[in-house]
């Protein structure tokens, strides 16, 4: 960590951001030299650049390839099974961070060292100084942030395996955070650290209701989690009002720490309990929940959550529940592999959010994907990228699209994150990026990231169930439906009689199509199945059968909107095209859902 300092406050924090961004080129060069100095004798780097010498940086840039997870997975698994971390890192691997699932079904394991927590904490501690420039008085009340942990696993040799957020919430950096007003949360730590998500949600929302007139900030990590909280509140507000009125916590809360913490909070109401309960009952009992966030928490100044990328589909719902009165703020850009940067203009509309990458977080490089309006979406994810093609942080070009590549202290070298970014400007020498999408991801509701290859594979297996019924799947597309909570995957299928020369309609029994639904879900990756079965953050997959000729009409529509008939390919996912969805939905003849949850079992890595 640059200067080994984690916490900068007020003007000091803004000065540090200015220092880092004004010297972005020098800071980046220093970060790379430091990484190579620490890890130059690792087995991985020596394979490409030999033993340490004074030409390490030039050798790194000319000889070390850009890689995907599949390339480094063997090294990570060897460490997970007990081999020395010197395979990729000179520092001890203190934990493995569980990232999105692979096509093989298991989560990716990202190596992490103790100093990584320092870097994450450094970034977190910049958020409030940035926010204070735009919204004053945030230290005069509480923050209702809904945070959740997941049960930890371990690798065969005993290294903890957990999500990056669980890692932070369970760390001393979070538990022993400074007691300044900006860390005054409505949720007691005991509720945040509860592994039972239902009990945790109940307790955090209950505490938020008790302190409703003190709440100035509302948020969750992802927009989807905030909408799940509203849905949960709709089902449980009457029980919560009873708890407030009686001062007795609902019997469903069996976690001892949660019961103790919430009982203490309820006891603070004293004679005001009936008044508080009456107010909440009157608000929640209304026929419409439009604006419910502002009504329950009238002093709230903004909503904080990730609303970029796939989470943008939840913006209309959040605006409905807040009546559009509260700005939707996305403060930072991060992943399991690395924390990247911050939003220096947090009041920007969600579709204009850009992140400034901080040059002390890792060594950043970029794979060019095209210029303004010519983003090369068909560039294959597994394509070999020549080392000479990579561009460093300060030499990206305004308006151009890039795939982000990182080199970290914990053993990732020229690792392709898979995020597609567009350069929107510069803050001093540090570029600012708009998140465009995950490479090749076609469907996402929560933490799931289903790519076209995995979707196609699962449908290919499932459609075999149609063959005994003389039915043939001739075309399909998909859509992530977030109009309800939880959202769910929708597949549009055009099925015809398999023995007919023309596209003749065929009737398929409901049970057969439902079995296709569950067969697809069983083949989707670990993260999807966990979200469906354990987290309940994704609803049952739906297949909508459309009339014969629907996809021909879809092709005509998309060509009329500017597509090329010579290059037309059926889109495997419909994104932000209301007319295409309207056409598909107007031709739906039947709809079927998965009859049960797919199998899911937490692995021990």
CORRAJO-V503774 format. One record per pair of residues at least 12 apart in sequence whose C-alpha atoms are under 7 Angstrom apart, sorted by sequence separation. I is the first residue (numbers start at 1). J is the second residue. D is the distance in whole Angstrom. If there is no record, write none. Layout:
I | J | D
I | J | D
This chain:
40 | 52 | 6
75 | 87 | 7
97 | 109 | 5
98 | 110 | 6
191 | 203 | 6
283 | 295 | 7
331 | 343 | 5
343 | 355 | 5
344 | 356 | 7
404 | 416 | 6
405 | 417 | 6
421 | 433 | 6
422 | 434 | 5
440 | 452 | 6
478 | 490 | 6
479 | 491 | 7
96 | 109 | 5
97 | 110 | 5
191 | 204 | 6
342 | 355 | 5
343 | 356 | 6
404 | 417 | 6
421 | 434 | 6
422 | 435 | 7
478 | 491 | 4
49 | 63 | 7
96 | 110 | 5
97 | 111 | 6
249 | 263 | 7
341 | 355 | 6
342 | 356 | 5
404 | 418 | 7
421 | 435 | 5
422 | 436 | 7
477 | 491 | 6
478 | 492 | 6
48 | 63 | 6
96 | 111 | 5
97 | 112 | 7
248 | 263 | 7
331 | 346 | 6
341 | 356 | 5
342 | 357 | 7
403 | 418 | 6
404 | 419 | 6
420 | 435 | 6
421 | 436 | 5
476 | 491 | 7
477 | 492 | 5
48 | 64 | 6
95 | 111 | 6
96 | 112 | 6
150 | 166 | 6
330 | 346 | 7
341 | 357 | 4
403 | 419 | 6
404 | 420 | 7
420 | 436 | 5
476 | 492 | 5
95 | 112 | 5
149 | 166 | 5
187 | 204 | 5
329 | 346 | 6
340 | 357 | 5
341 | 358 | 5
403 | 420 | 5
420 | 437 | 5
476 | 493 | 5
93 | 111 | 6
94 | 112 | 6
95 | 113 | 7
329 | 347 | 6
340 | 358 | 6
402 | 420 | 6
403 | 421 | 6
419 | 437 | 6
420 | 438 | 6
475 | 493 | 6
476 | 494 | 6
93 | 112 | 6
94 | 113 | 5
247 | 266 | 5
401 | 420 | 7
402 | 421 | 5
419 | 438 | 5
420 | 439 | 6
475 | 494 | 5
93 | 113 | 5
94 | 114 | 6
187 | 207 | 6
247 | 267 | 6
327 | 347 | 7
401 | 421 | 6
402 | 422 | 6
418 | 438 | 6
419 | 439 | 6
473 | 493 | 7
474 | 494 | 6
92 | 113 | 6
186 | 207 | 6
187 | 208 | 7
340 | 361 | 6
401 | 422 | 4
418 | 439 | 5
473 | 494 | 6
474 | 495 | 6
91 | 113 | 7
186 | 208 | 6
244 | 266 | 6
328 | 350 | 7
333 | 355 | 7
339 | 361 | 7
367 | 389 | 7
400 | 422 | 6
401 | 423 | 7
473 | 495 | 5
303 | 326 | 6
307 | 330 | 6
332 | 355 | 7
367 | 390 | 5
399 | 422 | 6
400 | 423 | 6
472 | 495 | 5
473 | 496 | 7
33 | 57 | 7
302 | 326 | 5
303 | 327 | 6
304 | 328 | 6
305 | 329 | 6
306 | 330 | 5
366 | 390 | 5
367 | 391 | 7
399 | 423 | 5
471 | 495 | 6
472 | 496 | 5
517 | 541 | 6
186 | 211 | 7
301 | 326 | 6
302 | 327 | 5
303 | 328 | 5
304 | 329 | 5
305 | 330 | 5
365 | 390 | 6
366 | 391 | 5
398 | 423 | 5
399 | 424 | 6
471 | 496 | 6
472 | 497 | 6
517 | 542 | 7
302 | 328 | 6
303 | 329 | 6
304 | 330 | 6
365 | 391 | 5
366 | 392 | 6
375 | 401 | 6
397 | 423 | 7
398 | 424 | 6
471 | 497 | 5
472 | 498 | 5
517 | 543 | 7
554 | 580 | 7
365 | 392 | 4
372 | 399 | 5
398 | 425 | 6
470 | 497 | 6
471 | 498 | 5
245 | 273 | 5
293 | 321 | 6
294 | 322 | 6
364 | 392 | 6
365 | 393 | 6
371 | 399 | 6
372 | 400 | 6
470 | 498 | 5
244 | 273 | 6
245 | 274 | 5
291 | 320 | 6
292 | 321 | 5
293 | 322 | 5
364 | 393 | 6
371 | 400 | 4
470 | 499 | 7
290 | 320 | 6
291 | 321 | 4
292 | 322 | 6
370 | 400 | 6
371 | 401 | 6
290 | 321 | 5
291 | 322 | 4
370 | 401 | 5
245 | 277 | 6
289 | 321 | 7
290 | 322 | 7
291 | 323 | 5
369 | 401 | 5
244 | 277 | 6
290 | 323 | 6
368 | 401 | 6
369 | 402 | 5
206 | 240 | 6
368 | 402 | 5
369 | 403 | 7
550 | 584 | 7
367 | 402 | 5
368 | 403 | 7
394 | 429 | 6
445 | 480 | 6
471 | 506 | 7
241 | 277 | 5
366 | 402 | 6
367 | 403 | 5
394 | 430 | 6
443 | 479 | 7
444 | 480 | 6
366 | 403 | 5
367 | 404 | 7
394 | 431 | 7
443 | 480 | 6
550 | 587 | 7
366 | 404 | 5
365 | 404 | 6
366 | 405 | 5
145 | 185 | 7
241 | 281 | 7
365 | 405 | 5
547 | 587 | 6
143 | 184 | 6
144 | 185 | 6
364 | 405 | 6
365 | 406 | 6
546 | 587 | 5
547 | 588 | 6
139 | 181 | 5
142 | 184 | 5
143 | 185 | 5
144 | 186 | 5
308 | 350 | 7
364 | 406 | 5
445 | 487 | 6
546 | 588 | 4
547 | 589 | 6
43 | 86 | 7
44 | 87 | 6
139 | 182 | 5
142 | 185 | 5
143 | 186 | 6
144 | 187 | 7
149 | 192 | 7
307 | 350 | 6
363 | 406 | 6
364 | 407 | 7
445 | 488 | 7
505 | 548 | 6
545 | 588 | 6
546 | 589 | 6
42 | 86 | 5
43 | 87 | 5
44 | 88 | 6
142 | 186 | 6
148 | 192 | 5
149 | 193 | 6
151 | 195 | 6
362 | 406 | 7
363 | 407 | 5
544 | 588 | 6
545 | 589 | 6
42 | 87 | 5
43 | 88 | 6
147 | 192 | 6
148 | 193 | 7
150 | 195 | 6
362 | 407 | 6
363 | 408 | 7
503 | 548 | 6
545 | 590 | 5
42 | 88 | 5
149 | 195 | 6
362 | 408 | 5
544 | 590 | 6
545 | 591 | 6
42 | 89 | 6
544 | 591 | 4
42 | 90 | 7
543 | 591 | 6
544 | 592 | 6
542 | 591 | 7
543 | 592 | 5
39 | 89 | 6
488 | 538 | 5
493 | 543 | 7
542 | 592 | 6
543 | 593 | 6
39 | 90 | 5
465 | 516 | 7
486 | 537 | 5
487 | 538 | 5
488 | 539 | 5
490 | 541 | 6
491 | 542 | 6
492 | 543 | 6
493 | 544 | 6
494 | 545 | 6
542 | 593 | 4
38 | 90 | 6
121 | 173 | 7
486 | 538 | 5
487 | 539 | 6
488 | 540 | 6
489 | 541 | 5
490 | 542 | 5
491 | 543 | 5
492 | 544 | 5
493 | 545 | 5
494 | 546 | 5
496 | 548 | 7
541 | 593 | 6
542 | 594 | 7
463 | 516 | 7
486 | 539 | 5
488 | 541 | 6
489 | 542 | 6
490 | 543 | 6
491 | 544 | 6
492 | 545 | 6
493 | 546 | 6
494 | 547 | 7
540 | 593 | 6
541 | 594 | 6
199 | 253 | 6
462 | 516 | 5
492 | 546 | 7
494 | 548 | 6
540 | 594 | 5
462 | 519 | 5
146 | 204 | 7
381 | 439 | 7
462 | 520 | 6
203 | 262 | 7
459 | 520 | 6
458 | 520 | 5
96 | 159 | 7
98 | 161 | 6
95 | 159 | 6
96 | 160 | 6
97 | 161 | 6
98 | 162 | 5
99 | 163 | 7
144 | 208 | 6
533 | 597 | 6
94 | 159 | 7
95 | 160 | 5
96 | 161 | 5
97 | 162 | 5
98 | 163 | 5
458 | 523 | 5
532 | 597 | 7
533 | 598 | 7
95 | 161 | 6
96 | 162 | 7
97 | 163 | 5
458 | 524 | 7
97 | 164 | 6
190 | 257 | 6
191 | 258 | 5
533 | 600 | 6
190 | 258 | 6
529 | 598 | 6
454 | 524 | 7
529 | 599 | 7
530 | 600 | 6
144 | 215 | 6
190 | 261 | 7
529 | 600 | 6
142 | 214 | 6
143 | 215 | 6
141 | 214 | 5
142 | 215 | 5
143 | 216 | 6
144 | 217 | 6
145 | 218 | 6
146 | 219 | 6
147 | 220 | 6
188 | 261 | 7
357 | 430 | 7
81 | 155 | 7
141 | 215 | 6
142 | 216 | 6
143 | 217 | 5
144 | 218 | 5
145 | 219 | 5
146 | 220 | 5
356 | 430 | 7
357 | 431 | 7
80 | 155 | 5
81 | 156 | 5
82 | 157 | 5
141 | 216 | 6
142 | 217 | 7
143 | 218 | 6
144 | 219 | 6
145 | 220 | 5
356 | 431 | 6
357 | 432 | 7
80 | 156 | 6
81 | 157 | 5
356 | 432 | 4
517 | 593 | 6
518 | 594 | 5
522 | 598 | 5
80 | 157 | 6
355 | 432 | 5
356 | 433 | 7
517 | 594 | 5
518 | 595 | 7
521 | 598 | 6
522 | 599 | 7
138 | 216 | 7
354 | 432 | 6
355 | 433 | 5
514 | 592 | 6
80 | 159 | 7
354 | 433 | 5
355 | 434 | 7
448 | 527 | 6
513 | 592 | 7
514 | 593 | 6
354 | 434 | 5
448 | 528 | 5
514 | 594 | 5
518 | 598 | 7
353 | 434 | 6
514 | 595 | 6
215 | 297 | 6
218 | 300 | 7
223 | 305 | 5
216 | 299 | 6
217 | 300 | 5
222 | 305 | 5
223 | 306 | 6
212 | 296 | 6
213 | 297 | 6
215 | 299 | 6
216 | 300 | 4
217 | 301 | 6
218 | 302 | 7
219 | 303 | 5
220 | 304 | 7
221 | 305 | 5
222 | 306 | 5
223 | 307 | 6
212 | 297 | 5
213 | 298 | 7
215 | 300 | 6
216 | 301 | 6
217 | 302 | 6
218 | 303 | 5
219 | 304 | 4
220 | 305 | 5
221 | 306 | 6
213 | 299 | 7
217 | 303 | 6
218 | 304 | 6
219 | 305 | 6
224 | 311 | 7
223 | 311 | 6
224 | 314 | 7
223 | 314 | 6
446 | 537 | 7
445 | 538 | 7
477 | 571 | 6
478 | 572 | 6
479 | 573 | 6
477 | 572 | 4
478 | 573 | 5
479 | 574 | 5
476 | 572 | 7
477 | 573 | 5
478 | 574 | 6
6 | 118 | 6
13 | 126 | 6
6 | 121 | 6
7 | 122 | 6
6 | 122 | 5
13 | 129 | 6
1 | 118 | 7
8 | 125 | 7
1 | 119 | 6
7 | 125 | 6
8 | 126 | 7
10 | 129 | 5
9 | 129 | 6
452 | 572 | 7
309 | 435 | 6
308 | 435 | 7
309 | 436 | 6
309 | 437 | 6
442 | 573 | 6
310 | 444 | 6
314 | 482 | 7
313 | 482 | 6
164 | 336 | 6
127 | 331 | 7
130 | 344 | 7
131 | 346 | 7
120 | 339 | 6
224 | 446 | 6
110 | 336 | 7
110 | 337 | 6
99 | 336 | 6
97 | 336 | 6
119 | 361 | 6
231 | 485 | 7
228 | 485 | 6
227 | 485 | 7
228 | 486 | 7
113 | 410 | 6
112 | 410 | 5
111 | 410 | 6
111 | 411 | 7
66 | 385 | 6
66 | 387 | 7
89 | 410 | 6
65 | 387 | 6
89 | 411 | 5
88 | 411 | 5
63 | 387 | 7
62 | 387 | 6
61 | 387 | 7
62 | 388 | 7
31 | 360 | 7
28 | 359 | 5
31 | 362 | 7
32 | 363 | 6
27 | 359 | 6
28 | 360 | 7
31 | 363 | 6
27 | 360 | 6
24 | 359 | 6
28 | 363 | 6
21 | 358 | 7
20 | 358 | 7
20 | 359 | 7
67 | 414 | 6
68 | 415 | 6
66 | 414 | 5
67 | 415 | 5
68 | 416 | 5
100 | 448 | 7
65 | 414 | 7
66 | 415 | 6
67 | 416 | 6
66 | 416 | 7
103 | 454 | 6
2 | 360 | 7
25 | 394 | 6
35 | 409 | 5
24 | 429 | 6
21 | 427 | 7
22 | 428 | 5
23 | 429 | 7
24 | 430 | 6
21 | 428 | 6
22 | 429 | 5
21 | 429 | 6
21 | 430 | 5
107 | 526 | 7
105 | 525 | 4
106 | 526 | 5
105 | 526 | 5
103 | 525 | 6
102 | 525 | 7
101 | 525 | 6
101 | 526 | 5
101 | 527 | 5
100 | 527 | 6
155 | 604 | 6
156 | 605 | 7
154 | 604 | 6
155 | 605 | 5
153 | 604 | 6
154 | 605 | 7
